[in-house]
């Protein structure tokens, strides 16, 4: 039975799925980070336009438009790069989650209008992927894993 094969850690199917965890985590890290890297790059490529968007379109609470533009762009670029590498993976995923949530809050006046279901759906998808990476970590194909292995071997 399929359920038995999935429940028995020694079954071939369970072992196959275990072997897919690392590449799945890497693919998830790359997919979600790529979205934020592109966004950060676009912001940097026309900084005056970016600041204008934060001034007139995005409604970031508690921050000036200039500070919001700097923080948003830096968050997208730094956390995304770290997450791809799997360095400080859980913290990086949380950082991108904060950027994602702030994007939804600051652009809610548009995203929650009729006709924008796909756009808000993308934010939900990214949030879910980031939540999974936060809970489960960046996986075995990450610098966190490699550095943790080195530290454990030097402790013994």
C-alpha positions, 0 to 999 in steps of 0.5 A, spaced: 500 500 500 502 507 498 501 509 505 505 503 508 511 505 503 511 512 505 510 511 512 516 506 512 523 510 512 526 504 509 521 503 503 524 505 496 519 510 496 520 514 502 528 513 501 527 517 494 523 522 497 528 523 502 533 524 497 529 529 494 529 534 500 535 537 498 534 539 491 527 541 493 529 546 498 535 549 493 530 549 488 525 553 493 530 558 495 532 559 488 525 560 485 523 565 491 530 569 491 530 570 484 523 574 484 526 578 490 533 579 486 529 582 480 525 586 484 531 589 488 535 590 481 529 594 478 529 598 484 537 600 483 536 601 476 532 607 476 533 610 483 529 616 482 523 612 480 524 608 486 524 613 491 518 616 487 514 610 487 515 609 495 513 617 495 507 617 491 504 609 490 507 605 496 504 606 503 510 604 507 508 605 515 512 609 519 518 610 514 520 616 510 519 614 502 527 615 502 528 610 508 523 605 505 526 605 498 533 603 501 530 598 506 526 595 501 531 594 496 537 592 501 532 587 504 530 584 497 538 584 495 541 582 501 536 576 504 535 573 497 543 573 496 544 569 502 538 565 501 540 562 495 547 561 498 543 558 504 547 562 509 543 564 515 538 561 511 532 561 516 534 568 518 534 570 510 527 567 509 524 571 515 527 577 512 524 576 505 518 574 509 518 581 512 519 584 505 514 580 502 509 582 508 511 589 508 510 589 500 503 587 501 501 592 507 504 598 503 500 596 496 494 593 499 490 599 496 491 596 490 493 588 491 486 587 494 482 590 489 478 586 484 482 583 478 488 583 482 487 576 485 493 573 481 498 578 484 496 577 491 496 570 490 503 570 488 505 574 495 501 568 498 505 563 494 512 566 496 510 567 503 508 560 504 515 558 500 519 562 505 515 559 511 517 552 509 524 554 508 524 558 515 521 552 519 525 546 515 531 550 514 535 551 507 536 544 506 543 539 506 545 543 499 546 550 503 552 553 506 549 553 513 549 545 512 556 545 510 558 550 516 554 546 521 558 539 519 564 542 519 563 545 526 560 539 529 566 535 526 571 540 529 568 539 536 569 532 536 
